[in-house]
Amino acid sequence: MTTAYVTDPRYTEHTLEGHPENAGRLYAIWQRLEDAGVLDDLAALEPMMASYNQMEAVHQRRYLEMLEMSRSGLMFLDLSDTYVLPGSFDIARIAAGGVLRAVDAVLHSEADNGIAVIRPPGHHATPQWGMGFCLLNNIAIAAQYARRVFELERVMIFDYDVHHGNGTQDIFYDDPDVLFISVHQYPYYPGTGALDETGIGAGVGATINLPLRAGVGDVGYTKSFDEIVRPAARRFAPELLLVSVGFDAHWNDPLAGMQLTLTGYTHLARRLVEVADELCHGRIVFVLEGGYNLEVLSNGVLNVCYALLGKDKIDDPLGKPLRGEPPVDALLDKVKQLHRLG
């Protein structure tokens, strides 16, 4: 099993002291992977830099030009959440290019699967604007690249960051050939991702939202995957599976209120690898989004690497939360009815 691993030291150049989305996130991941001795098992690749043509498959030209011109100093796209430094646009292009490189490796059979450990994250970036710490929608740019360059007909994106991937949803909301499934805390930032957001026009039904109440953990996430995500994937039959993975749904993350454990996260990653093996010749790429407890984040990425490599290992030094979780059965029944699953 060959797993492509794409990251780059230049990603640390986009950083703002005191902001939760900072370079320390990657330093923690790199150190943990080194300490665990897993780097020798991964096929390290250098990222591309996303071209204007590749970015414009997702983003409006005027937004990209605004980012291009933001080289005079610090600016914010949405109050104090999303910062842009003089070099941020170039770093964002390399982040998007990191996912492109991983997808390229998988679809050229250079690797069986892959992980892109990148920043800034991307799933909140809409066609016309960045938000939620995100400048370019990395995973959407990669999905369009796979379709245009490799002529794939069906791409699936699964997002289990704690926040709804509103940008990814917006980009593909009318597209029947990209299945977007998001499981997220709701109501919560950015306020989107309600059950009835299912797509428009030809894309109706190709967006599936699982808006979970705060406090849901391993049991609810596992049920959501087994009863909704897996059957929806089987019906759609993707040729490539892309995963927006954020580790901020962990019970000890400072920015959210869910109760996944690192063990629960790892079981989800393994299920995703199984689905890719079953449906699309193992072609799956994980793309880093959020996660702001560094111990959780670094061990979470390590566990994804274990899952991609087929290793039966889990590192979970934090264990389980102390309180129980709310049931999800009523919600899942509504999703099944709405999307005719089972």
N, C-alpha and C positions, 0 to 999 in steps of 0.2 A: 504494500500500500504506500503510495507516494502522496504526501500532503504538501501542497504549495503554501508557503508562508511568506507573506508580503508585508513589510514594514520599512520604515526609513527614519534615520535620525533627524532629517529636516522637519518632520512633523512636530518636533519639540519647539521649533522657532515660533510657532503660533501659540503664544501663551500669555496670560495676564495674571499677575500675582493677586491672590485672594479670590479668584474666580474658580468655581468648582470644576470647570472643564479646562484643565491646564496640563502642562507637559508632564507633571508628576504621575499622571495616569499611565502614560506609556513607560516611564522609567520603572514603575512598579511591576508592570507586566513583563518587561524585558528581563528584569532581575529575577522574577519568579520562574520564568521559563529556563533561564540559565541555571538557577539553583536546582531545578528539578531534573536537569540533564536531558531535556526533551529537544533542544535545538538541533542536536545531531541527527534526530529522526525526521526533521522537517527539511523540505527543499526550499531554501531561502532564495527569494527572487526580488529584484529591484522593481519599483513601480515605474509606470509610464508617467508622463504628464498629459492630462486630458486636453485634447485639442478643442478649439472653439466649435468645430463641427460636432464633436462628441457631446460637448456641453449643451449646444443649441438643440440637440435632440430632446432635451428636457427643459432647459431654461430659456427665458426670453433674452434676446440680445441686449436690450437696454439695461437689464439687471446685471449681466456680465460686464458690460461697459462701466457701470457704476462701481463694481468691485475692482475693475482694472484701474480706475482713476483714484481709488482710495489709498493712495500711497503717501499722503502728506502727514498722517498721524493717526492716533486712535479715534475710532468712531464706533457707534453702536447702531445696530439695525432695529432693535426693539427694546427701548429703555436701556437697562443695564445688562440684559441677558446675553446678547449676541454681539461680541466684539470683533472688530476688524482692525488689524494692524497693517502697517505699510507692506509687509510681505505676506499677509494672510491669503490673498487671492492665489498666489503661486503655490503656497502650501496646500490650499484646498484643491487645486488642480492636481497636485501630486497625490493627495488623498484619494480623489476620484480615480486617478490613474492606478493607484494600488489595487483597487477592486477590478479595474479593467485588466490588469496584469494577471490577477488570480483567475479571472474568468477565461482569459486567453489561454492560460496554461491548462486549465481543465478541458476546454473545448478543443484544444489542439492535442489532447492526450499526453501532454507533457507531465501532468499530474492527475491523480484520481479525483482529488477534491482539494479544497483550499480554505484558507483563512486570511483575511486582510485586517491587520492590526493597525488601524489608521486613525487619524484625527486631523481636522475637526470632523465630528460626526455629520450625518446628512439627512436623516429621515424626516425632519421638520421643514426642510427647504422646499418651498413651492416653486412653480415655474417663474414667478415674478419677484420673489423676495426670500431672504434668509431669516430664520427665527430659531428659537430654542437651542442656541449654541451652534446651529448648522448654517453653513454657507452654500455648499453645493450638495445636491441629492446624489450621493455616491452610488447607492444601490440602484437608483432609477437610471442613472447614466450607464451603468453596467448592463442593466436589463436591455436597454435600447441598443447598446453595442452588440450584445449577443444576438439580438434579432436582426440587426442590419448587416453585420459582418458575417455571421455564421448562418443567417437565414433560418433561425429557430422560429417555429410557429407558436409555441406556448412556453411561457416563462412564469414560474410561480415565485412570489415573494412572501415569506412569512416573517412577521415582525413581532418579537416578544420583548422588546424594550418596554419599560413600565408605562411610558407615554405613547399615546396614539401616534402612528406615523402619518400625520396629516398631509405632509408634502408628497409622500409616495402615493397616498390615496388620490390626491388632487391630480397628479400627473397621469394616472392610469384610470381615472374614474369612468371614462367612456370607452375603455378599451377591453374588448372581450377576450383578448389573447394574453393578457397578463392577469393572473389570479393573485389578488392581494388579500392576505388574511392577517389581521392584527388582533392580538390579545393584549389587553392593557387595563390599567386602573381607570375607572370611570365613575362619577365625573371627576376630571382632573385635567391638568394642562395637556394639550392646548384647547380642550373643550370640545373637540371633535371625536368621532368614533362611536357614535350612537348605533344601536342595533339596526335602525332603519336606513342607515347609510349603506346602500347596496350597489351603487353605480347609477349611471344615466345612459339613455340611448342604448346603443348596442352593448354597452358595458354593464347593464343591469344584471346582477347576480355574480359578477366577477370581483366584487368587493364584499368580504365577509368580516364583520366586526364582532368581537367578543368583549363587550364592555363589562369587566368584572368589578365587583365592589371591593373597596379597600379591605385588606385582611386576608384575601384569598392566597393560598399557598400551594404546596406540592400536590395535594389531593385535587384541588380545583383546576390547576393548570394541567395535570395529567388527564383528567376527565375531558377537559376542553380539547386537548390534542386528540385523544383516542376517539371521541364521539363526533368531533367536528372537523378538525384539521386533516386528519388522515383520510376520512372518507371523501372530503372535498378534493383533496389532492388526487386520490384515485380516480374520481370522476373527471377531473380536468386533464390528467395525464401529462404533466409538464415534461419538457425536454431538458430543463435546467431548474434547479432549486436554489434561490438566493435567500439568505437569512439575515435580517437585521437583528442582531443580538445585543441587548443592553442588560447589564447586570444590576440595574436599579430597582428591579422587582424583588430583590433579596430583602429579607426581614430587617437587616441591619444597614440598609442604605439610608443616608441622611435626607434624601430629597423626595421620598415617596412612602407609601403605606401598605405595600404588599408583603407576603410572608414566604416567598420561595426560599428554599435552602440551596446551597451549592450542590447538594446531592440531587435535589429536584431539578435544578438547572441541567445537570449532567444527563439525567434520564431523558429530558426533553431533547438535548443534543443527540443522544443516541437514537431516539425515535426518528429524528429528522434524517440522520444518516441511513437508517433502515428504509425510510420512505424513498430517499434518493436511490438507494440500491435497487429497490423494487420497481421504481417508475422511470428513472432516467439514467440508468447505467452508473449510478453512484455520483453523478455530477452535481455537486453541492458546494457552495462557497458561503462561508460565514463572514459577515461584515460587522465590525465593531461599531456600536452606537454609544449608549450611555453607560453609567455605572460609576459611582462616586465614593464608595468605600473602597480604598485601595487594596485591602486584603481580600475582599470579596471579588473585586474586579480581576486582580492578578490570578487568583486561584480559579476563577470562572473561565478565563481564557485558557489557562492550562488544561482544565477539564475538557473544554471543546477540542483542544489539540489531541488529548487522549481519545476522545470519541472518534475523531477523524482518522486517527492512526489505528483504530481498532483495538486499543488497549483497554483492558478491564480494570481501570484505576479511577478513583475519585479522591480528590483532596478537598476535605470539608472541615477546616479547623474551627469553624464557628458553630456548627451543629444546628439545632432546631430552635425556633422561637418558643416562648413560654405559653402563649395563648392559642386557642383553637381558631379555626377559620370558618367563615360563613359558607353555606352550601351554594352550589352553582347549578343545580339540576333544573330549576325553573327557567333560568336563562338559556341553558343549552336546549331545552325543549322548544323554546321560542325560536332559537337559531335554526334548529332542525326543520321546524315548520316553515319558516320564512324562506329557507334555501333548499327545501325539499331534500333533506339529508336523512335517510332512514325512515 
